[in-house]
Amino acid sequence: MTPSEFDENVRELTRCCPWISQTSGYRSEIRNQSVGGSSRSKHLVGMAADFTADDEDGLEQAQDKARQLGFWTQIHGSPPHLHVQGLPAGEVSNCTINWNTKWGKHGSH
């Protein structure tokens, strides 16, 4: 999934599942560390997002839609939230996406 496709699919997910609220997207390294995120987190490159809902049934319904949109997904945490990402698990360096297209020459957001 390209960065543009990721952004478009996040918008589609929130359009189709209006009961979810996005709580996280791109994170700086400092923010990622402060929330206990992995050093391989796709949030660090803007290719992951987290969502909450009033109940776990709502998260599971959103997870089904997210998978239809091509996201890798996981419901986890306390309280539970839906994590979606547009890249496979593993190192970002294994991917061939041009991050400058999404974040600009200096990789800032």
PyRosetta script that sets phi, psi and omega in degrees:
from pyrosetta import init, pose_from_sequence

init()
pose = pose_from_sequence("MTPSEFDENVRELTRCCPWISQTSGYRSEIRNQSVGGSSRSKHLVGMAADFTADDEDGLEQAQDKARQLGFWTQIHGSPPHLHVQGLPAGEVSNCTINWNTKWGKHGSH")
pose.set_psi(1, 132.2)
pose.set_omega(1, 178.7)
pose.set_phi(2, -80.7)
pose.set_psi(2, 163.8)
pose.set_omega(2, 176.1)
pose.set_phi(3, -57.7)
pose.set_psi(3, -39.1)
pose.set_omega(3, 178.3)
pose.set_phi(4, -65.6)
pose.set_psi(4, -41.8)
pose.set_omega(4, 177.3)
pose.set_phi(5, -64.2)
pose.set_psi(5, -40.1)
pose.set_omega(5, 177.5)
pose.set_phi(6, -58.1)
pose.set_psi(6, -51.5)
pose.set_omega(6, -179.1)
pose.set_phi(7, -59.6)
pose.set_psi(7, -43.9)
pose.set_omega(7, 179.5)
pose.set_phi(8, -63.1)
pose.set_psi(8, -41.7)
pose.set_omega(8, -178.3)
pose.set_phi(9, -71.3)
pose.set_psi(9, -32.1)
pose.set_omega(9, 173.8)
pose.set_phi(10, -63.8)
pose.set_psi(10, -43.5)
pose.set_omega(10, 177.2)
pose.set_phi(11, -61.8)
pose.set_psi(11, -41.5)
pose.set_omega(11, 179.3)
pose.set_phi(12, -65.1)
pose.set_psi(12, -39.9)
pose.set_omega(12, 178.9)
pose.set_phi(13, -61.0)
pose.set_psi(13, -46.3)
pose.set_omega(13, -179.6)
pose.set_phi(14, -70.8)
pose.set_psi(14, -27.8)
pose.set_omega(14, 176.1)
pose.set_phi(15, -69.9)
pose.set_psi(15, -44.0)
pose.set_omega(15, -177.8)
pose.set_phi(16, -77.0)
pose.set_psi(16, -22.2)
pose.set_omega(16, -176.8)
pose.set_phi(17, -126.9)
pose.set_psi(17, 71.1)
pose.set_omega(17, -174.0)
pose.set_phi(18, -67.0)
pose.set_psi(18, -7.8)
pose.set_omega(18, 179.0)
pose.set_phi(19, -83.3)
pose.set_psi(19, -4.1)
pose.set_omega(19, 178.0)
pose.set_phi(20, -100.2)
pose.set_psi(20, 153.1)
pose.set_omega(20, 176.8)
pose.set_phi(21, -125.3)
pose.set_psi(21, 130.8)
pose.set_omega(21, 178.2)
pose.set_phi(22, -76.6)
pose.set_psi(22, 128.6)
pose.set_omega(22, -178.4)
pose.set_phi(23, -112.5)
pose.set_psi(23, -14.4)
pose.set_omega(23, -178.2)
pose.set_phi(24, -156.3)
pose.set_psi(24, 149.5)
pose.set_omega(24, 175.2)
pose.set_phi(25, -144.1)
pose.set_psi(25, -121.3)
pose.set_omega(25, 176.1)
pose.set_phi(26, -59.6)
pose.set_psi(26, 139.1)
pose.set_omega(26, 174.5)
pose.set_phi(27, -130.7)
pose.set_psi(27, 139.6)
pose.set_omega(27, 170.5)
pose.set_phi(28, -71.5)
pose.set_psi(28, 165.8)
pose.set_omega(28, 178.1)
pose.set_phi(29, -59.9)
pose.set_psi(29, -40.2)
pose.set_omega(29, -179.6)
pose.set_phi(30, -63.9)
pose.set_psi(30, -47.1)
pose.set_omega(30, 179.4)
pose.set_phi(31, -63.4)
pose.set_psi(31, -42.2)
pose.set_omega(31, -179.5)
pose.set_phi(32, -60.8)
pose.set_psi(32, -43.3)
pose.set_omega(32, 177.7)
pose.set_phi(33, -64.1)
pose.set_psi(33, -39.4)
pose.set_omega(33, -176.4)
pose.set_phi(34, -67.7)
pose.set_psi(34, -25.0)
pose.set_omega(34, 177.9)
pose.set_phi(35, -98.6)
pose.set_psi(35, 6.1)
pose.set_omega(35, 177.9)
pose.set_phi(36, 78.3)
pose.set_psi(36, 23.9)
pose.set_omega(36, 179.9)
pose.set_phi(37, -72.8)
pose.set_psi(37, 155.4)
pose.set_omega(37, 178.7)
pose.set_phi(38, -69.3)
pose.set_psi(38, 149.5)
pose.set_omega(38, 175.1)
pose.set_phi(39, -67.8)
pose.set_psi(39, -13.7)
pose.set_omega(39, 177.1)
pose.set_phi(40, -104.3)
pose.set_psi(40, 15.9)
pose.set_omega(40, -177.2)
pose.set_phi(41, -59.9)
pose.set_psi(41, 135.5)
pose.set_omega(41, 176.1)
pose.set_phi(42, -75.4)
pose.set_psi(42, -11.8)
pose.set_omega(42, 172.2)
pose.set_phi(43, -61.3)
pose.set_psi(43, -31.0)
pose.set_omega(43, -177.0)
pose.set_phi(44, -65.3)
pose.set_psi(44, -20.7)
pose.set_omega(44, 179.4)
pose.set_phi(45, -118.2)
pose.set_psi(45, 15.1)
pose.set_omega(45, 176.1)
pose.set_phi(46, 71.5)
pose.set_psi(46, 24.2)
pose.set_omega(46, -179.2)
pose.set_phi(47, -116.6)
pose.set_psi(47, 28.0)
pose.set_omega(47, 175.4)
pose.set_phi(48, -146.2)
pose.set_psi(48, 152.8)
pose.set_omega(48, 177.5)
pose.set_phi(49, -148.1)
pose.set_psi(49, 152.0)
pose.set_omega(49, 177.1)
pose.set_phi(50, -120.1)
pose.set_psi(50, 148.0)
pose.set_omega(50, -178.1)
pose.set_phi(51, -137.4)
pose.set_psi(51, 147.9)
pose.set_omega(51, 172.4)
pose.set_phi(52, -117.5)
pose.set_psi(52, 164.3)
pose.set_omega(52, 175.0)
pose.set_phi(53, -147.3)
pose.set_psi(53, 167.0)
pose.set_omega(53, -179.1)
pose.set_phi(54, -66.6)
pose.set_psi(54, -26.1)
pose.set_omega(54, -179.8)
pose.set_phi(55, -148.4)
pose.set_psi(55, 164.4)
pose.set_omega(55, -176.3)
pose.set_phi(56, -68.3)
pose.set_psi(56, -28.4)
pose.set_omega(56, 175.6)
pose.set_phi(57, -60.3)
pose.set_psi(57, -40.1)
pose.set_omega(57, 177.5)
pose.set_phi(58, -64.0)
pose.set_psi(58, -38.0)
pose.set_omega(58, 176.9)
pose.set_phi(59, -65.7)
pose.set_psi(59, -41.3)
pose.set_omega(59, -179.6)
pose.set_phi(60, -66.1)
pose.set_psi(60, -38.4)
pose.set_omega(60, 176.5)
pose.set_phi(61, -64.7)
pose.set_psi(61, -41.6)
pose.set_omega(61, 178.0)
pose.set_phi(62, -66.3)
pose.set_psi(62, -36.5)
pose.set_omega(62, 178.4)
pose.set_phi(63, -62.5)
pose.set_psi(63, -41.6)
pose.set_omega(63, 177.4)
pose.set_phi(64, -58.8)
pose.set_psi(64, -46.0)
pose.set_omega(64, 179.5)
pose.set_phi(65, -65.2)
pose.set_psi(65, -41.6)
pose.set_omega(65, -179.8)
pose.set_phi(66, -60.2)
pose.set_psi(66, -41.0)
pose.set_omega(66, 179.0)
pose.set_phi(67, -66.1)
pose.set_psi(67, -36.9)
pose.set_omega(67, 176.0)
pose.set_phi(68, -62.3)
pose.set_psi(68, -31.3)
pose.set_omega(68, 179.5)
pose.set_phi(69, -81.5)
pose.set_psi(69, -3.7)
pose.set_omega(69, 175.8)
pose.set_phi(70, 97.8)
pose.set_psi(70, 8.9)
pose.set_omega(70, 179.0)
pose.set_phi(71, -80.2)
pose.set_psi(71, 149.0)
pose.set_omega(71, 163.1)
pose.set_phi(72, -83.4)
pose.set_psi(72, 134.6)
pose.set_omega(72, -173.1)
pose.set_phi(73, -133.4)
pose.set_psi(73, 159.0)
pose.set_omega(73, 173.8)
pose.set_phi(74, -158.2)
pose.set_psi(74, 134.9)
pose.set_omega(74, 170.4)
pose.set_phi(75, -101.5)
pose.set_psi(75, 124.1)
pose.set_omega(75, -178.5)
pose.set_phi(76, -160.3)
pose.set_psi(76, 176.6)
pose.set_omega(76, 175.5)
pose.set_phi(77, 94.0)
pose.set_psi(77, 174.7)
pose.set_omega(77, 177.8)
pose.set_phi(78, -139.9)
pose.set_psi(78, 109.2)
pose.set_omega(78, -0.6)
pose.set_phi(79, -69.6)
pose.set_psi(79, 158.3)
pose.set_omega(79, -176.6)
pose.set_phi(80, -64.0)
pose.set_psi(80, 145.0)
pose.set_omega(80, 174.0)
pose.set_phi(81, -141.3)
pose.set_psi(81, 160.3)
pose.set_omega(81, 177.6)
pose.set_phi(82, -96.2)
pose.set_psi(82, 121.9)
pose.set_omega(82, 175.2)
pose.set_phi(83, -103.2)
pose.set_psi(83, 129.3)
pose.set_omega(83, 174.3)
pose.set_phi(84, -124.3)
pose.set_psi(84, 146.1)
pose.set_omega(84, 174.3)
pose.set_phi(85, -144.3)
pose.set_psi(85, 152.3)
pose.set_omega(85, -177.6)
pose.set_phi(86, -99.7)
pose.set_psi(86, 8.1)
pose.set_omega(86, 177.9)
pose.set_phi(87, -126.8)
pose.set_psi(87, 153.2)
pose.set_omega(87, 176.1)
pose.set_phi(88, -69.1)
pose.set_psi(88, 163.2)
pose.set_omega(88, 175.4)
pose.set_phi(89, -61.2)
pose.set_psi(89, 153.7)
pose.set_omega(89, 178.5)
pose.set_phi(90, 118.3)
pose.set_psi(90, -172.2)
pose.set_omega(90, -178.0)
pose.set_phi(91, -69.5)
pose.set_psi(91, 139.7)
pose.set_omega(91, 176.6)
pose.set_phi(92, -65.4)
pose.set_psi(92, -31.6)
pose.set_omega(92, -178.4)
pose.set_phi(93, -62.8)
pose.set_psi(93, -17.1)
pose.set_omega(93, 177.3)
pose.set_phi(94, -78.3)
pose.set_psi(94, -5.7)
pose.set_omega(94, -177.1)
pose.set_phi(95, -99.1)
pose.set_psi(95, 157.4)
pose.set_omega(95, -176.2)
pose.set_phi(96, -111.1)
pose.set_psi(96, 29.7)
pose.set_omega(96, 179.8)
pose.set_phi(97, -83.4)
pose.set_psi(97, 138.4)
pose.set_omega(97, 175.3)
pose.set_phi(98, -84.5)
pose.set_psi(98, 99.3)
pose.set_omega(98, -175.8)
pose.set_phi(99, -66.9)
pose.set_psi(99, -23.4)
pose.set_omega(99, 178.4)
pose.set_phi(100, -62.3)
pose.set_psi(100, -28.6)
pose.set_omega(100, 178.0)
pose.set_phi(101, -62.7)
pose.set_psi(101, -38.2)
pose.set_omega(101, -177.8)
pose.set_phi(102, -87.1)
pose.set_psi(102, -46.3)
pose.set_omega(102, -168.6)
pose.set_phi(103, -107.9)
pose.set_psi(103, -2.6)
pose.set_omega(103, -179.7)
pose.set_phi(104, 89.0)
pose.set_psi(104, 172.5)
pose.set_omega(104, -172.4)
pose.set_phi(105, -58.8)
pose.set_psi(105, -34.9)
pose.set_omega(105, -175.2)
pose.set_phi(106, -96.8)
pose.set_psi(106, 2.2)
pose.set_omega(106, 178.4)
pose.set_phi(107, 68.5)
pose.set_psi(107, 24.8)
pose.set_omega(107, -179.8)
pose.set_phi(108, -102.5)
pose.set_psi(108, 157.7)
pose.set_omega(108, 179.1)
pose.set_phi(109, -134.1)
pose.dump_pdb("model.pdb")
